[in-house]
Amino acid sequence: MSPTASALLLTAPAVVPLAVAGVYAWAGPRSRPTAAVFAAALTETRQRVSAQGSVLVRGSVLVVEAPEPVAAPTRQVRDRAGLVSPAVILGCGSVLAADVVRDGPRTAYSGLLRADALTAWLLLVVGAVALIACSFAPAYLSGERAAGRAGERTVRHYHALVQAFLAAMCLAVVTANLGVLWVAVEATTIVTAFLVGHRRTRTSVEAAWKYVVICSAGIALAFLGTVLIYYAARQAGIAEAWALDWPTLVARAGRLDPAATRLGITLVVLGFGAKAGLVPLHAWLPDAHSQAPAPVSALMSGVLLSVAFSAVLRYRVIADAALGPDFTRVLLAGIALLTLALAAGLLLAQRDYKRMLAYSSMEHMSLIALAAAIGSPLALSAALLHIAGHGLAKSVAFCASGRILQLTGTTRIGRVRGLIARAPVLGGAFGLAMVALLAFPPFSLFASELGIARAGFAAGAGPAWTTAAALLLVLVAFAALAARTARMLLGPGTPTAESPSATWPLVLGLAACAALGVATGPLTDLLHAAAQAIGG
């Protein structure tokens, strides 16, 4: 592959979503509405005749969005335009996957951007989950418009922020510079904070502020850890321009100062672990995921957590080469067990189905952290497969939960009954997504959790006992999730009309998760190469 082609493939996943975000941001009318327009909108609101406008009640304040007359075909084109970015990400990921497996890593811009097998794998996961979320978004936003919770300007801003979110995640995946990685992960915090508070209710704004404060504290720890790694690299004689270059640090990790590296890695794991939903800085996750729009929750849970944890996987390679594998093994295993225990306990007491899905994300991220702690090729392959399976299943579950909220008007588990009878396709998709998250075959989470268990029991006495404890906690979470899902799905109900545009993305995600569980097919070599890239 030529250098120009490599640069194009590495740049497009971040640049194209950013360009689409710019189009959304500037596509609306440039002139400000006059006072007469606002007065007319307020009159329509008081008369409850708002066919062209929208009204939002935010706390005790009534907010009126000026009407923007938009033809239905134009609105559909604008909503579907967001699918360009997932298609580009998937396309670039596919080409890079074939190339890096055959010829090794590709670089561009003097090594600033780099694609190895892990990069290609994560691009495919980001693209697949984004395709589900962006395909589901038009039907979801149509429901929000109909309920008066979103106007055209709000929807346009939503699309722009989602595209910027995808650009930041892709930049974090394709960069080889640990400083740029930190900047990209911090950018996801800034962008998604506005998405979490999208509805501008008191609860959503509170969740957004909680998200910003906790994740900013975590990112600050990651920044300090990055500075310490930079200091250790400079003390080891690595040139300033390459002191944060990941391949250079991996190659010369044996020369890093152990004390500075140990402290730096600890701070990095805690900092990026906060973005991955791991203890101790995990408290933002249930609030943010439950308040964000359903497609955004799908992206945050399905790929943001995994992209953040991929930074931990990168640093783990440096730590193992500089300090030996025991340090990160103990650190990650301890964090994994604490996160899993907390998630299992909170799932037992959970009464909100969106928060239930959020705590389920903590459970699955702890399993991925446990696999990283084990560190064998089988464990790392299982962890990467788990990242893909969890992203697909959780995106379907969160998107379905958004439609359930629009259908029932509540997120309380006790108030939702007979989903299968009321909306067979929607209820079936939600139920099958939960079956996938419970690691039943044929879904890929069954194969990945089985692989993690096998790797743990084969790694020695310490990892075996840790794996056994983790499996007991997984059983507790299993019982809680199964019982609450059954309550929602079963029972009598009156059938309601279902929108095909809202259900086909869910079916697509479930089919992909099941296909990945039956056989990885052409992705097998990529999966093994990605595990080898982070195997040290």
N, C-alpha and C positions, 0 to 999 in steps of 0.2 A: 504494500500500500504506500502511495506517495505521501510525503510530508504534508502536502496541501490537503489531501483527502483525510489524513489523520486529524489535522487541525480543524477541518470542517465537522467531522464526526464528533470531536470532543467539545466543540464550541456550540453546536446547534442545540443540544438538549437544554442548555441554560439560556441561550440568546433568543431562541424562537418563543418560549413562553414569555420572556421579558418583552419581546416585540408585540405579542398578542395582548399583554397587559397594557402596553402603551396605547394600542388601538382602542381597547375598551375604555381606558381613562379619558381619551380625547374624542370619543365617538359621539358624545352627547351634545346638546345645544350649548353654545358658548356664552350666550347672553343670559343675564340674571332675570328671573321673573319679576315683574313689576308688582307694586302693592295691590293693584287691581286684581292681578292673577291670584295672589294669596287670599284676598278677600273673597273672590269667587270660590276658591277651593274650600275656604272655611265655611261659606254658606252651604256648599254642597255637603260638607261633612255634617253640619248641624241638621240638615234635612235627610241625612243618611242616603244621599244619592251621589255615589262616588264611582261611577262606572269608569271614568278616565283618570281618576286620581287615586290616592291611597292615604290611609290614616293610620297612625301608629300611636298607641298609648304607652308611654314610657314612664313607668312609675306613676306619679300624679300629674305628669305633664303631657298635654296633648300636642303631638307633633304632626304637622300637615306637610306632606310633600306635594309640591306643585305638579299638576298633571303634565305629563309628557305624552302627547298623542303619538303612538307607535302602532303601525299596521301589524296585524298578526303575522304575515309572512316575514316582515322585517325582524320582528321579535324572535321568531323561530330561528332565522339565520344567525342572529346575534347570539342566541343561547347555544346553538350548535357549533359556533366558531371556536369555542373552547376546546373542541375535540382535536384541533390541529396539533396542539402541543403534545398530548399523549401519543398521537400517531408518530410524531417526529421522535419522541423519546424512545418509543418501542423500536422504530426503524433503526435509529442510531445504535441502540443497545444490541440489536440483532446482528448488525454488520460488525460491530466491535467484538461481539462474542465469537463469531466465526473467525475473526482475524487474530485475536489474542490467543485463542486456543491453538491455532496453527503456527503463528509466528512470534508469540510473546507480547509483552506490553508495548503500547504505543504512547508517544509523548508529543507535545506541541508547546510552542512558545517557551523554548529553552527549559523544558521540564516542568513548567508551572502547571500544565494540565497533563494528566497521565491516565491511561486506561489499562488495567490488568483484568484478570478474570473476575475479581470481586467487583470492580467498577461495572463491568458489563452485566453481571448478575443483578446488581442493585438497580441499574438503569432499567432492566427488564421488569423488575418488581415495581418500581416507581411508575413506569409507563402503564403496566397492566392495572394497577390500582387506580391510577389517575383516569384511565379509560372508563372504568366502572363508575367512578364518582362523577366525572364530567358528563357521561352519558345519562346518568340519573338526574343530574342537576336541573335540566329544563322542566321535567315533570314536578320535581320538588318545588322549584321556584314558582311554577304556575299555581300550585296549591297555596303558596305563601301570598301571592298576589290576590288570589280569590278570597283569602281570609283577611285581607287588608293589612297584612304584616310587612309588606314590601312594595315599594313603588319602583318605577323604571330606573330612577337614578340609583336607588339602593341596590338593585339587581346589577346594574352596570359596575358599580363599585365592587360588588361581590366578585364578579368575574375577573376584574382587574387584580384583585388581591389574591385570588386563587392561582392565577397565572404567575404572579410574582412569587408565590409560595413554591410552585413547581420549579421555577428558575433557581431559587435559593437552594432547594434540596438537590437539584442536579449539579449545581456548582460544588456543593459539599461532597458529592460522589466522585466527580471527575478531577478534582484538584489533587496535586501531589504535595502541595505546600501546607503544612499543618497550621500556619497562621491564617491562610485563606480559608482553610477548613473551619477554623474557629469563627471567622467573620461570616461565613455562609450559614452556619448553625445559629449564630446570633441574629442574622437576618430573618430566619424562619420565625424566631420569637417575635420580632417586631411586626411582621406581616400577619401572623396568625392571631396576634392579640386583637387586632381589629376584626378579624373573622369571628373570634369567640364572642365578642361583644356586638355581633352583627345586628341582633334584634333590638339592642339598646334598651332592654328592660333592666330593672335594678339588679336582678339576679345575674344576667349575662354580663353586665358591666363589672359587677363584683368578681365574677369568675375571671374576666379578662385581666383585672388588676392583680388578682391572686396569681394568675399565670405569669404575668410580667415580673412580679416581685420575686417569686420563687425561682423561676427559670433564669432571671438575671443574676440571682445569687449563685446559681449553679454555673452559669456561663462565666461569672467572675472567677470562681474556683478553677474552671478549665483554663481561663486566661493565665492565672498565676502558674498553673501547671505547665502550660505551654512556654511561659517565660523561663521557668526553671529548666526545662528540656533544652531551650535555646542556650541558656547559660552553660549547661553541661556540655553541649555540642561545641561551643566556642572554646571552653576550657580544654576540650579534647583536640583542638587544632583544626576543627572544621571551619571552612571559610564562611564569612558572614552571609553570603548569598545562598549558601546551601545548608545553613544550620537548622533550618526547619523543613528541609526536603526529605520526605519520607524514605525513599530508597537509599539516600545517602546515610541517614540515621540508622537504618537497618543494617547497612553494610559495615558501619563503624560503631555499632552499639557497644561492643566490647571495650571501647576506649572511654565511654562516658563515666563520669563520677558517680559511684553507686549511691551515695547519700542524697545528692541532688536529684538523681533519677528516681529514686524510691519515693521521695516526697512529691516530685512532679507527677509521677504516674498516679499516685494516690489522689491528688487533687484533680487530675484529668478524669479519672474513673468516677469520682463523686460528681464532678461538674457535668460531663456529658451523660452520666447516669441519671442526672436530674431530668434532662430532656428525654431520656429513654423510659422514664417512669419508675426508676428504681429508688429504693430507700437510700438515704433519709430525706431527700428532697423530692418526694413523690406527690405531695398533697395537692398540687395544681391539677393533676390529671383527671380525677373524677369530675371536678367542677367544670373544667374547660371542655371535656368531651361531652358532657351532658348538656351544655348550654350552646355549643357551636351548632351551626346548621348541619344537618345530617351528612351531606357530601363532604363537608370540612372535617367532621368527626371521623369519617371513613379515611380521609387522607392522613389525618394526624395519627390515628391509631394504626392504620395499615402500613404507612411508610415513614412518617416522621420519626416515630420511636426507633425504627430499625436503622434509619439513616444516622441518627444520633449514636446508636450503639455501634455502628460500623466504625465510628471514630475510636471507640474503645478497642475494637478489634485491631485497628491499625496500631494504636499505642501498645497494645499487648505484645505485638511482635518485637517492638523495641525493648520493652521491659524484660521479656524472656531472654533475649540475647544479652542484655546488660546485667541482669540480676539473677537469671535462672528462672525456671518455670514455677517454682514453689511460691514466690511472692504473689504473682497475679492469681494463681490457683486459689490460695487462701482468701485473698481479697474478694475475688469475684464469687467464690462459693458462699462466703459469708453474706454478701449483699443479696445473692440469689435466694438463699434460704429465708432471710429476713423479709424480703419482698413477697415471696410466695406465702409465708405464714400470715403476713398482714392481709394480703389479697384474699386468701382463703377465709380468714376470720370475718372480714368485712362482707364477703359474698354471702355468708350465712345470715347476716342481719340486713341484707339489702332489700329495699322495697321499691326502687326506681329502676326501670329496665335499661335506661341509657347509662346510669351509673354502674349498673351491673356489668354492662359491656366494657366500661372503662376499667373496672377492677379485673375483669377477665384479661384485658390487655396487660395489666401488671403481672398477672399469673404467667402469661406466655413469654413476656420479656424476661422474667426470672428464669424460665426454662432455657432460653437462649443464653443468658448469662451463665447458667450452670454448665451448658455445653462448652462455652468458651473457657470456663475454669478447668474442665476436664482436658481439653486441648488436643485430643488425639485426632487423626484425620477423619475417623468415623464421626466423632462428636462435632467437629467443625462442619463437615458436610451436612449432618443432621440439623445443625443450627441454621445454616443457610437455607436449607429446604423448609425449615420451620418459619423462617422470615417470610418466604414466599407464600406458604400455605396460610399463615396467620394473616398476612396482608389481604389476600383474596377473600378469605372467609369473614374477616372482621369488616371489610369494606361492604360486603353484602349485608351483614347484620346491622351495621349502623345506617346504611341507606334504607333498609326495610324499617328500622325503628323510626326514621323520619316520617315515612308514610303512615306508620301505625299511630304516631302522634297526631298527624293531620286527620286521620280517620276517627280516632277516639277522643282527642282533645286532652289526653292525660298521659303522664309518664309513670303513673303508679301501677305497679304490677297487679295489685289487688283489684283494680278497676278495669282491667282488660281481660275479657273472657271470649272464648269461641272465635278466635281469629281464623281458624281453618274454615269454619262455617260461614263467617262474614266475608272473608276475602281469601278464597282458596289458594290462589297463586302467591299473593303476598305472604299469607300465613305459612304456606309451604316453604317459601324461600327463606323466611326468618327461621323456621324450624330446622331446615336443612343446614343453614349457616351455623346454628347452635350445635347441631350434630357434628359438623366439621370441627368446631371449636372444642367439642368434647372428645375429639380425636378418635372418632369412629371411622372404620374403613367404609368406602374406598378413598376417603379424602386424605390429602398429603400429610396432615398433622398426625395421623396415625403412624405413618412410616417415620416421620421425623422424631416423634416422641419415643417410638420404639428404638430408633437409632441412638438417641440420647441415653436411654436406659441401658442398652447394651454396652455402649462406650463407658458409662459410669461404672458398671459392675466389672468391666474388664480392666479398669485402670488401676486397681489396687484397693487395699482395705479402706483408706481414707475416702477416696471418691465414691467407693461402693456404699459406705454408710451415709454419705451425703446424698447420694442418689436415692437410697431407700427412704430417707426422711422426706425428700422432695416428692416422691411418689405418694407417700401417705397424705401429704398436704394437697397434692393434685386430686386425690380421691375425695377429700373434703370439698374442694372447689367444684368437682364434678357433680357431687350430690346437690349442692346448692344451685348450680346452674340448671341441672336437669329438672329439679322440682319447680323452680320458678318459671321456666320455659313451658313446662307442661300446663301450668295453671293458665298461662296466657293463650295457649293454642287450643285447648280442649273446652268443650261446652257448647251449648246452643247459641245460635246467632242468626240474624237476618242477612241474607246475601246482599252485597253492595257492588256497584259497578267498579271495575278495575281498569286502570289505564295501561295499555300495552307498553307505552313508552316508559312507564315507571317500573315495569316488571322484567323486560328483556335484559337490562344490564345485570339484574340480580341472577337471572338464570345463566347468563354468560359467565359471571364470576364463579358460581357454583360448579359449572361444567369444567372450567379451567382448574379449579382446586381439586376436583375429582380426577381429572386427567393427569395432573401432576402426582397424585397419589398412586395411580395405577402404574405409571412408568414415566421417568423423566425424559426418555427418548433422546432427541438431539441435544438436550440440555445436560446430559450425563457428564460429558467431558468438561463442559464449562463448570459444573458444580464441583467436580473433583479438582479442577485447576484453581478455582476460587478458594477452596479449603486449603490447598497447598500454598497459596499466596499469603494466607494469614496463619500458616502453621509454624512459621519461624524456621 
